[in-house]
């Protein structure tokens, strides 16, 4: 199904964003891009710490290992969206 392929690509969005950070840093060398990348990496570290602290199991039947809450994808995109909104103000 086409919708499954589109959703599969959407789940890869964080990887596309990290690649875009690196490409922007390499081509433009702007300090705000560096801060955005560093903030995103700190956010990922915070996510791992929160997962170990909260220890919420993943839903039954999930094939992934590890804890499920907080969602890495949701936190990643939340930081990205928040940074973009604040940057545009």
Secondary structure, 3 states (H helix, E strand, C coil): CHHHHHHHHHCCHHHHHHHHHHHHHHHHCCHHHHHHHHHHHHHHHHHHHHHHHHCEECCCCCCCCCEEECCHHHHHHHHHHHHHHHHHC
